[in-house]
Amino acid sequence: MPSPTFIIECVAIAVATAFISFAATRETSLFAQKHGAVDAPTGGRKIHQKATPLWGGLGIAVSVLLLLGVLEINGLFSSTDLRPIQLMGFAVAIFILMVGGAIDDRWPLPPIAQLVSPILAAIIVVASGTGIVQVANPIQGGVLSLSWLHLGPISLPADLLTIAWLFLATYATKLLDGLDGLVTGIAVIGAGMVGALTLSPTYFQPSVALLSSVIGGGFLGFLPRNFHPAKQFLGEAGSTLAGFTLGFLAVVSSAKVAIALAVLAIPVTDALLVVFGRVMRGVPPWKADDSHLHFRLLRTGIPHPRVVLLLWAVSFAAGIMALSLQTRGKMFLVATLIVLTALASWLAQRLARRIP
């Protein structure tokens, strides 16, 4: 059971991380302009009106790594909730995403090369002892073990499932990053939901709650610079970091992947629909376009900030509902969100075609 003092401590850590992130992203903005890491408007899915510096994700990553180091040095992380080796693996993964994303922002990499840092980051997290080792049984109750086969340090299919989940979460936010503030806000909401879960008496995990505060605070500090009209973009490092950190939080918070999946249901479904649509049109699945749900909503005439606020509201509501539901209810909620996202995308496309 969390004490009021601990809850205040979590809030204070989130606020401190936010201030550091705000200052750090201002510096990375200047650094990006100096070294040419700037996103110029070229039409299509790039709807911003002026050249905007990237590398916002660098400032977020630096602030998160800094606070993680401070909390670990001061012994605030409990080894029972989050072992030091797991925290170290997570920190190394963040660093890999930061470096890989920064390089891609400055010197755009081919699609295959872009896969390297997210996959390597996921492998390192799994190798450090983090994994989805069991899931709730929605039919008979209890839990189902996913560690069926052990090949030395490798546990199957648990390790493969964890890597796939982290990769899916990472690319969901990467592909969603098309409107000012959208992914940044989703990251804040997702971290807040996991933080609320791990502060509840039933699932109390102080270390994961502290980690959620750090991650949520890091993205919250960047939000004033990223909301429309954005002064700075997340860039590759930031957009991949958002999904990856939420995916990690979902795994370490008693494997409550359903909570994060409820928050990420829209971006995950949208990403899958977009990739499927590209394949059906004979277009390479990695070729960026404006067929995402948020772009279709824009074409219906909804103002840019309202589209972002709408998608934030749905994600927030889904997360709140997931917190109070049991396993079957969570599965039904996620399935409903998938259907509604697909339907909304189809309707928005039809409506946009009727607008001159």
N, C-alpha and C positions, 0 to 999 in steps of 0.2 A: 504493500500500500504506500503510494508516494506521499511524502509530507508536503505541506504548503511551501516549506522552505526549498525543497527540491524542485518543485514546479516553478517557483520564482527564479531559481538558479538556471533552469532550462530556458526560460524567457530571456534572462539576462545574457546568456551565452548566444542566443539567436540574435539579439539586438547588437551585441558586440561584433559578431561575425558580419552582420549587415553593414555596420559602419566601416569595418575594415574592407569589405568587398566593394562598397561604394568608392572608397578612396583608391583601392587597388585598380578598379576598372577605369577610373579616370586616368590613371597613369598608363595603363595598357592602351587606352585610346590614343594618347599622345604618341606612345611608342609605335602603335600600328600606323598612324599617319606618317611618322618619320621614316618607317621602313616599307611603306607601300602596301600594307595589309588592309586594303580599302575595297569595299564593295561598291562598284559603280553601277548606276541604274542603266539597264540595257533593254528594258521592256520585258514582255512575257510575264514570268512569275516574279521578276524583280520590279516591284511596283513602287519602291521608294523614289523620291524626287531628286535626291542629291547623293553624291558619294559619301558613304558612311563607313567609319572605321570599324574593323572587326576586332578579334582578340578579347571580347568581353569575357569569354570563357576562361581566359588565362587569369584574369583578376579574381574570378570566382574560385578557380582551382587553388590559387595561391592562398586565398583567405581561408578556404576549407582546410588545406594542408597545415597552415600555420596554427589554426585553432585545435586541430587534432593533435599536433605536437605538444601544444601547451597543456591540453587536458590530460594527455598521456603522461607527460613529465610530472604533473601534479597528482597522478594516481587517481583520477576521477573515473576512469573506465574500469568496470568490474570484469574480472577475468571469467566469471561464470556466465555472463551475458555475451561478452565479445572478447575472445582471447586475443592477446597481443599479436600473435601470428596472423590472425584474421585482419586485425586493424592495419598491420604492416602491409599485407597483401592488397588491401583496399587502397592504401595510400600510394603504393607503387602503381596500381592500375590507374588511379587518377593522374599520376605523373605521365604515364604512357599516353593516355587520351589527350592530355594537355599538349605534349610535344607533337604527337601525330596531327592533332587538329591545327596547331599553330603553323606547322609546315604546310598543310593543305590549304590554309587560308592565304598564305603568301605565295606558294608555288603549287597551284592546283594539281593534285595527284590523279592518276587514272583510277577508274572505279575499283579495279581489283586491289590496287595499293591502299585504297581507303579502308578496305576491310581489315588490314593488318592490325592496326592499333586496337579496335574494339574486340577482335577475337583474342589477341594477346592479353588484353586487360582481363577478359572473362576467364581465360585459362589460368592466369596468375591468381585470381580470386579463388577459383576452385582448388588450385594447388595449395593454397594457404589454409584450406580446411573449411571453406564456406560452401554449403551445398543444400539442395532441396532433397533431404534424405527421406522424408515422409510427407504424405498428404492426407487430408481428412477423407474418410470414406463417406460419400454422400448417401449411400444406399443402406448400409448396415451399421453406420456409425463407427466410432473408433478411428484408427489411422491405418494407412497402407504404407508399408515400407517400400522404398524405391532402390534400396541397396540389395539387388538380387545377386549380383556377381561381383566378386572382388578379384581384380588382377593387380596384385601388389598394392600400390597406393591408390589405384583407380577403382572407383565404385560405380558400377553400371546398373541401371541407366541414370542414376542420380546425377553423376557428373556431367553427362551429355545434356541432360534436361536443364541443368543449371546454366551451362554455357549457352544453350539455345534461348533460355528465358532472358538472360542478360543481353544477348545480342538482339533479340526482338525488342526489348524495352529501349535499348540504345538507338536502334534505327527508327523506332516509332517517333521519338522526339526529334531525331535528326531530320526526318522527312516532314514532320509537322512544322518545322521552323520556317514559316513563310510570312507570318504577320508579326508586327511589332509587339513584343511582350507576351505573345501567346505561350511559347514553351517555358519562358521564365516563370510565368504565373502558374502554369501546370506543375512545375517543379516545386514551387512553394506550397501549393495545395497538397500535392502528394506527400511531401515531407511532413507537413502538418498533420495529415491523416495518420501516418505511421507513428508520429510522435504522440498523438492522442491515444492511439491503441496501446502503445507501450507504457503510457502513464496510467492506464486503467488498472484497477485492482486485479482483474482476471489475468491480464497479460503483462504485468509490470516487469519491465526490463530497463533499468536505469541507464545502462550504457547505450542501448539503442535509442532511448529517448534523447540522450545528450547528442548522439550522432545525428539524429533527425533535426535537432535544433541548429546544429552547425550547418548542415546542408541547406535547410530551409532559410536560415539567415544569410547564407552566401548568395542564394538566388534573389532573396528579398532585397538585399543591398543593391543589386544591379537593376532591379525593376524600374526605379525612377529614370534611369538612363536608357532603358530599353522600350518603355511604353511609347505608344504613338504620339507624336512623331519621334522615332528613335534617334538618339544621339550616338548610339553605338549598338552593334549587333553582337550576338553571342558568338558567331563564327562556328566553325566545325568543332572546336574543342568544347564550347559551351553547349551546343545542341546535343552532342553525344554524351556529355557529362550529365546532363539532366536525366535522361532515361536510364543511364547506367547506375547512377546513385540511387534512383528510385527502385530500380530492380534489385540492387544490393540490399537496401533497407527492407524490401519485401521478404527477402530470403532470411535475413538475420532476425527479423521480428517474428520468431516462432513460425517461420515459413508461411506467413500470411500473404501469399502472393495474390490472393483474391482481392485484397484491399487495394493494392497498387494497380491490379488489372482493371478494377472498377474505375479508378481515376484515369487510367491510360486506355480505357476501352475505345474512346473516340479516335485518338491518334493511331492505335494499333489497327483498328478496323479500317480506318481511312487509308493507312499505308498499304494494307493488303489489297484493298479495292483498287488503289491507284496502280500498284504493280500488276495486278491481274488485268486491268484495263489496258495498260501499255502492251502487255504480252498479246492480248487479243487484237490490238491494232497493229501488231507487227513492229512495235517500237521497243528498243532495248529497255528493260525494266529499270535500269539506273539512270536513264535519260530524264532530267528534270523537266517538269511541265507545270501547267496551272490547273490540273484536273483534281486537285485536292478539295475537300469539302469547304475549307475556309475561303478558297478562291471562288468557288461556286456561289457561296453566300454573298461575297462581295459583289459579284456580277448581278445579283438580284436587286441591288441598290441599298443594301444595309451598310451603313458607314463602318469604316475600318475599326474604330474603337469598340463599337457595339458588337461586331462579330467576335472580337476577342473576349469581351465581357460575357457574351452568351455562352461561349465554349468553356470559359472559366466556371460559370454558374452551373452548367451541366456536370462538369467534372467534380465540382465541390459537392453538389447534391448527391452524386453517385457515391462519392467517398463517405459522406455522412450516413447514407443508407446502408452501405456495406459494413460500417462499424457496428450496426445494431442487428445485423442478420446472421443467421447460422449458415452452415456450408451450403445447403440446398438453396437457401434464399440468395446467397452471393452468386451462385451459379446462374440462377434465374435472372438476377439483376444484370450480370455481364452479358448473358444471351440477349436480353431485352435491349441493352445498349447497342449491341452489335447490329441487331435488326433495325433499330431506330436510326443509327448512323448511316447504314446503307440506304434506308428509305429517304432520309433527309438529303443525302447527296444526290439521289436520283431526282427528287422533287426540285431541289435547287437548280439542277442542271436544266430541267424542263422549263422552269420559270425564267431562268436567265435567257433562254433562247427566245422568249416572247418579248423581252425588253429590248428596244432599239439600242 
